[in-house]
Amino acid sequence: MIQKVRGCMTSRISAINNKNQKIFNSQGSCSLEITENKNLILFQIGVWPDTLVGVGEKISQKLNLEMYPQPCRALQSKEVAMLRVEPLKWWILGENPQDFTEDQACILDISHSRTHLKISGENTTVFLNRFLPIDLREASFPINSVITTSFHHVSVTLWRSKNYYEIFIPRAFAQSLWEILLESAAQFGYEVK
């Protein structure tokens, strides 16, 4: 949702009740940092089996990536990332991809349909494994892995980027999952930025 002021577009309204706060655990420390990407730019690109390679190469070239990612993987540069969320589907994070004809690909702006959270800190893996039924250890889920999984019966997409675990939550469920996350994060101590 975009907030309008005197007919001008300003900033997007967050789907969560995100206030900067710092909660210390019983030992007086904070081991988690949670940040919301409030100006999410996220495009979904669906392709056909015979256009996969051509479209993937064009997009990766435009984004200055070496190649397009394989299924359940991501590639990133400083400004953008390309996530392969399904065999014939990519998400482009941070930039609007080039246009393609409908016989090549279908592009959909899904920026307003997701809430994007970045979680980091020494206890992040233990914390997230309380909710996500996947093995998040480095050997099983290395950097640039992408998976769609469930979180309290809600389908979410998880990406392990270089510095964070990044979760894409459907906007309609963002507030309830946010409250569950913060309630559990309190035992580790956390800072919301």
C-alpha positions, 0 to 999 in steps of 0.5 A: 500500500502506498501512502498519498499526500496531496496527490503525490506518492510518498512511501509504502506503508509497512504491513507489520507494526515495525518499530525500532526496538531493542530487547535484551535476553536474560544475560543482557545481550542481543544476538539477533538483528531483524530489518524490514526492507520497506521499499521492496522492489520484487519482480517475478519472471515466468518463462517457457521451457524453450525460452528459459536459456535465452531469457535467463541469459538476457536478464543476467547480462542486464543485471551484470551477473555471470549467469542465471541461477539454477533451481533453488539458488540465487546470484547477487551483485551489490544492487540486485539479486536473481533468485530461482524460486521454481524451475521456470520462475525467477524473482528479481530483487532490486530492479525492474527487468527488461520487457519481454514478449508474451511468448518469451516470458511473463513479468509480474511486479510482486513488490506489494504482495510480500514483506521482506525481512532480513535476519542476522546474528549469532543465533539466527539458524537456531532461531529460524529452525524453531519455525521452518522445517528445513535443515539450515546448517551450512552443509545443507543450506549454503549461502545463496540457497533459496527454498519455499517452505512453510511457517505456521502453515503459511508459504514463505520463501527463504534465501540465505544471502551473504550476510542474512537469512532473508524471508519473503512473507505474503503481505496478508500474513505478515503481521501475525508472523511478525508477532510470532517471530518477535515473541520467540526472538525475545529469548535470544535478545533482538534489535529491530531496525 
